[in-house]
Structure formats: structure tokens, C-alpha cells
Amino acid sequence: MTCPSQCPSTKPSDRKAKSKEHFSLVSDPNLQINGRFIGVRPAGRTRDYTWIQAIGVLSGSETFSLEAKRAATWDEEFDHLRFSYNGNVIVIPEGHLSSWKSPESDLTVERTSDKNSVLVTLPDIAEISVNVVPVTREDDRIHNYQIPSDDCFAHLELQFKFYGLSSKVEGVLGRTYQPDFMNPAKPGTAMPIVGGEDKYRTSSLLTADCYTCKFSPARASDQRDSSLMDYSPLDCTSRASSGSGIVCRR
């Protein structure tokens, strides 16, 4: 995980406010992952600081989402994760290695700690490691986020690992896996931000209706690219030192 000058931020734009909107993170014929962004705009600033508050996963006919529950203050003894499957809330008991499995496929969710951390697995497609974290008061003080006193902006830190993506994969993050992807950011930039947000905006957390979305379960088996089977993880975490929310590194 050592390439800050080569991996884009998961925040879609450095010019417009994008909080409370949804964007395609990864879109391929057999997989769609969207993110919901929350943010805050300090006085005198022209754009939001943003973080990923929820992700939605579409695979085949299934939908799955997880989100960080809003909290006024952070309590590590409280589980801040909420889950849904095909539109229904599901409960995964607290406790390390407690798990849930989809009744329709091999999609599984396993807790990797007692609370606030899980691993989502779609065999031969993707693994998503999730941790819920707050924006701390120290981060707020250092970067002048101006976080309100009644919200700790609980959000998701994510690590993705993909298998068998097609060469035409799209999305804010997905496009970086295209064989001919060229990063427009200047070499050495501490936190490059790539534009094009209008191409990736979706109408909700669980839709694949963006301009560039590729998700199509009926065509999935024909679109897998056997030459691109195993990818290095993509680690998307809050970067307090940068003062700009989320950055992804391979």
C-alpha cells in the first residue's frame, strides 16, 4: 500500500459539494459497488470534506448494504454497523467470527472483531474489509473540519480485493483497474483527486443507473476477463493528515 501519487481519492470531486450523494465505486457486469458520501463544509470553504458512510453491493439478483450509524459521540462499546439484504434489515450477532450467509448465494458477512469490523465475501468476485471509525475531535481541531457537536461523522474505512474484473470495469475506483488507465494527477501529489463525478453518480445506494455503469447480471458470465484474475488490495481509509477525507492506496 505505497502509491499515494497513483491512486485516486474516493471523494469524486475537489470542486463541488458531494455529501449525501451516491456514486459508483466499482461497476462491472457481475458486480456493482456504490458509496454514499457524507460531509461537512466549513465556513469560507468552497467544497465539502467527505467520507463514505455506506456501501451498497449488487451481485446477480441480490442487493446488500452496510452503513455506519449516525452517532453524536463515539462509543467503542457500541456497534455502529447496520446491514440490509434485499431491502430487509438483517442482524449479525456481536462477537468475533459471528457470521451471516445469504440464503440465495455464497455471499457471507463475518465479524472480524466483536463490534464495528466485518469482512464481506463474494467468492471469486470480491472481498471487502470494513471498519467503522469516527472523525475524532483531535482531527477536527487539527484540520478545522468544524464538525458539529451532535455528530462524530462515523464512517467506513474500506479495503477491497477483486477477482476477475473485466478490462472495461468502471466506477470512481474501478476505472483504476483498466489496463490502459492513465492517472491525470501530477506525480508526487500527496492526495490526487480525479474528477468526472457526473459519470458516476447513481440515484440511490442500490441502483446501477450511472452514465458509465456496466452492471448487467444477464451478461456477467460472458464478460469476465480470465486474463485479469487477481488484483492487489485497494485500501481506502480516512487520511487525517491530509485534511481531505478519504484516500485509496494499493
C-alpha positions as CSV (number, residue, x, y, z in Angstrom):
1,M,0.0,0.0,0.0
2,T,2.5,2.6,-1.1
3,C,1.3,4.6,-4.0
4,P,-0.5,7.9,-2.9
5,S,0.6,9.5,-6.2
6,Q,-1.1,6.8,-8.2
7,C,-4.4,6.1,-6.5
8,P,-7.4,8.5,-6.6
9,S,-9.3,9.7,-3.6
10,T,-12.7,8.1,-3.1
11,K,-14.1,11.6,-3.0
12,P,-15.3,12.2,-6.5
13,S,-14.6,15.9,-6.9
14,D,-12.5,18.7,-5.5
15,R,-14.8,21.4,-6.8
16,K,-18.4,20.6,-5.8
17,A,-20.2,19.5,-2.6
18,K,-20.8,15.8,-2.8
19,S,-22.1,14.9,0.6
20,K,-25.4,13.0,0.9
21,E,-25.0,11.7,-2.7
22,H,-24.3,8.3,-4.1
23,F,-21.6,7.3,-6.6
24,S,-20.5,4.1,-8.3
25,L,-17.2,2.9,-6.8
26,V,-16.9,-0.2,-8.9
27,S,-19.2,-1.2,-11.8
28,D,-18.7,-4.4,-13.8
29,P,-21.2,-6.8,-15.5
30,N,-21.3,-9.1,-12.4
31,L,-20.7,-6.5,-9.7
32,Q,-21.8,-3.1,-8.7
33,I,-20.5,-1.3,-5.5
34,N,-21.8,2.1,-4.7
35,G,-20.9,4.5,-1.9
36,R,-22.9,7.1,0.0
37,F,-20.9,10.1,1.0
38,I,-21.4,12.4,4.0
39,G,-19.6,15.6,4.5
40,V,-19.2,19.0,6.1
41,R,-18.3,22.3,4.6
42,P,-16.5,24.7,7.0
43,A,-17.2,28.4,6.8
44,G,-15.2,30.0,4.0
45,R,-14.6,26.8,2.1
46,T,-15.8,26.1,-1.4
47,R,-16.2,22.3,-1.2
48,D,-17.0,19.6,1.4
49,Y,-14.8,17.4,3.3
50,T,-16.3,14.0,2.6
51,W,-16.3,10.4,4.0
52,I,-18.0,7.2,2.9
53,Q,-20.9,6.5,5.3
54,A,-22.4,3.4,3.5
55,I,-21.8,1.0,0.7
56,G,-24.3,-0.9,-1.5
57,V,-23.4,-4.1,-3.3
58,L,-25.3,-5.6,-6.3
59,S,-24.4,-9.1,-7.4
60,G,-26.8,-11.2,-9.6
61,S,-30.3,-10.6,-8.3
62,E,-29.1,-9.8,-4.8
63,T,-28.6,-6.5,-3.0
64,F,-26.7,-6.0,0.2
65,S,-25.8,-2.8,2.1
66,L,-24.0,-1.8,5.2
67,E,-23.7,1.6,6.8
68,A,-22.2,3.4,9.7
69,K,-25.0,4.5,12.1
70,R,-25.1,8.2,12.9
71,A,-23.8,8.9,16.4
72,A,-23.4,12.2,18.4
73,T,-20.3,10.9,20.1
74,W,-18.2,7.8,19.5
75,D,-18.6,4.8,21.9
76,E,-16.4,1.9,21.0
77,E,-18.6,-0.4,23.1
78,F,-21.5,0.2,20.8
79,D,-21.8,-1.5,17.4
80,H,-22.2,1.2,14.8
81,L,-22.9,-1.1,11.8
82,R,-26.3,-1.6,10.2
83,F,-26.9,-4.3,7.5
84,S,-29.6,-5.0,4.9
85,Y,-30.2,-7.7,2.4
86,N,-32.7,-7.5,-0.5
87,G,-34.2,-4.5,1.2
88,N,-34.7,-6.1,4.6
89,V,-32.7,-5.3,7.8
90,I,-30.5,-8.3,8.9
91,V,-29.0,-8.8,12.3
92,I,-25.5,-10.2,12.8
93,P,-24.9,-11.0,16.4
94,E,-22.0,-9.2,18.0
95,G,-18.9,-11.2,18.7
96,H,-15.7,-12.1,16.8
97,L,-16.3,-14.5,13.9
98,S,-20.1,-14.2,14.2
99,S,-21.3,-14.6,10.7
100,W,-24.3,-14.4,8.3
101,K,-24.7,-16.1,4.9
102,S,-27.1,-15.2,2.1
103,P,-29.9,-17.7,1.6
104,E,-29.5,-17.3,-2.2
105,S,-25.8,-17.4,-2.8
106,D,-22.3,-17.7,-1.1
107,L,-22.3,-14.1,-0.1
108,T,-21.1,-14.0,3.5
109,V,-20.5,-11.4,6.2
110,E,-18.2,-12.3,9.1
111,R,-17.3,-10.1,12.1
112,T,-13.6,-9.6,12.4
113,S,-13.9,-8.1,15.9
114,D,-16.7,-8.0,18.4
115,K,-18.1,-4.8,17.0
116,N,-17.6,-2.4,14.1
117,S,-15.5,-4.6,11.8
118,V,-16.6,-7.1,9.2
119,L,-15.4,-9.0,6.1
120,V,-17.8,-9.2,3.2
121,T,-17.0,-12.1,0.8
122,L,-18.4,-12.8,-2.6
123,P,-16.4,-15.9,-3.6
124,D,-14.4,-15.4,-6.8
125,I,-15.6,-11.9,-7.2
126,A,-14.6,-9.6,-4.3
127,E,-13.7,-9.3,-0.6
128,I,-14.5,-6.1,1.3
129,S,-12.9,-5.4,4.7
130,V,-14.9,-2.8,6.7
131,N,-14.1,-0.8,9.8
132,V,-16.3,1.9,11.3
133,V,-14.4,4.9,12.7
134,P,-15.3,8.4,13.8
135,V,-13.8,11.8,12.9
136,T,-12.1,12.5,16.2
137,R,-12.1,15.8,18.0
138,E,-8.3,15.9,17.6
139,D,-8.7,15.5,13.8
140,D,-11.3,18.2,13.9
141,R,-9.0,20.5,15.9
142,I,-6.0,20.0,13.6
143,H,-7.9,20.3,10.3
144,N,-10.6,22.7,11.2
145,Y,-13.4,20.5,9.8
146,Q,-15.9,22.3,12.1
147,I,-17.7,19.0,12.9
148,P,-20.9,19.8,14.7
149,S,-21.1,18.9,18.4
150,D,-24.0,16.5,17.8
151,D,-22.3,14.2,15.2
152,C,-19.0,12.4,15.2
153,F,-19.3,11.6,11.5
154,A,-19.0,7.8,11.9
155,H,-17.8,6.5,8.5
156,L,-16.3,3.4,6.8
157,E,-12.7,2.6,6.2
158,L,-12.6,0.0,3.4
159,Q,-10.2,-2.4,1.9
160,F,-11.2,-4.1,-1.4
161,K,-9.8,-7.1,-3.1
162,F,-11.2,-8.1,-6.5
163,Y,-11.0,-11.2,-8.7
164,G,-11.8,-11.5,-12.4
165,L,-12.7,-7.9,-13.2
166,S,-13.3,-7.2,-16.9
167,S,-11.0,-4.9,-18.7
168,K,-13.8,-2.4,-19.1
169,V,-14.6,-2.1,-15.4
170,E,-15.8,1.4,-14.4
171,G,-16.5,3.4,-11.3
172,V,-14.6,6.0,-9.3
173,L,-12.3,3.3,-8.1
174,G,-13.0,0.6,-10.7
175,R,-11.6,2.6,-13.6
176,T,-8.1,2.5,-12.0
177,Y,-8.1,-1.3,-12.8
178,Q,-8.5,-0.7,-16.5
179,P,-5.3,-1.9,-18.3
180,D,-4.9,1.5,-20.1
181,F,-5.8,3.7,-17.1
182,M,-3.7,6.8,-17.0
183,N,-3.7,8.9,-13.8
184,P,-4.1,12.5,-14.8
185,A,-2.8,13.7,-11.4
186,K,0.7,15.2,-11.2
187,P,3.4,12.8,-10.0
188,G,4.2,13.3,-6.3
189,T,0.8,14.8,-5.5
190,A,0.1,13.8,-1.9
191,M,-3.6,13.1,-2.5
192,P,-4.7,13.2,-6.1
193,I,-8.4,13.7,-6.7
194,V,-9.8,12.7,-10.1
195,G,-12.9,14.4,-11.5
196,G,-15.7,13.2,-13.7
197,E,-18.2,12.9,-10.9
198,D,-21.3,13.3,-13.1
199,K,-20.4,10.0,-14.9
200,Y,-20.5,8.0,-11.6
201,R,-23.5,9.5,-9.8
202,T,-26.3,7.0,-9.0
203,S,-29.8,7.7,-7.9
204,S,-29.5,5.6,-4.8
205,L,-27.2,3.3,-2.9
206,L,-28.6,0.2,-4.6
207,T,-29.0,1.2,-8.2
208,A,-26.7,0.8,-11.2
209,D,-28.1,3.8,-13.2
210,C,-25.0,6.0,-13.6
211,Y,-23.9,7.1,-17.1
212,T,-20.9,4.7,-17.1
213,C,-22.4,1.8,-15.1
214,K,-21.7,-1.7,-16.5
215,F,-23.6,-3.9,-14.1
216,S,-25.8,-6.4,-16.0
217,P,-26.3,-9.8,-14.3
218,A,-27.6,-11.4,-17.6
219,R,-24.3,-10.7,-19.3
220,A,-22.0,-11.4,-16.4
221,S,-20.8,-14.8,-17.4
222,D,-19.8,-13.5,-20.9
223,Q,-17.9,-10.5,-19.6
224,R,-15.4,-12.0,-17.1
225,D,-11.9,-11.5,-18.2
226,S,-9.8,-14.6,-17.4
227,S,-6.6,-12.7,-18.1
228,L,-7.2,-10.4,-15.1
229,M,-7.9,-12.7,-12.2
230,D,-6.2,-11.4,-9.1
231,Y,-5.6,-7.8,-8.0
232,S,-3.7,-6.2,-5.2
233,P,-5.9,-4.8,-2.4
234,L,-7.2,-1.3,-2.6
235,D,-7.1,0.3,0.8
236,C,-9.5,3.3,1.4
237,T,-9.1,5.0,4.7
238,S,-9.6,8.4,6.2
239,R,-6.4,10.4,6.0
240,A,-6.5,12.9,8.8
241,S,-3.1,14.2,8.0
242,S,-4.2,15.2,4.5
243,G,-7.3,17.1,5.7
244,S,-9.3,15.8,2.8
245,G,-11.3,12.8,4.0
246,I,-10.5,9.5,2.1
247,V,-7.6,8.4,0.0
248,C,-7.1,5.0,-1.6
249,R,-3.7,3.2,-1.9
250,R,-2.7,-0.1,-3.4
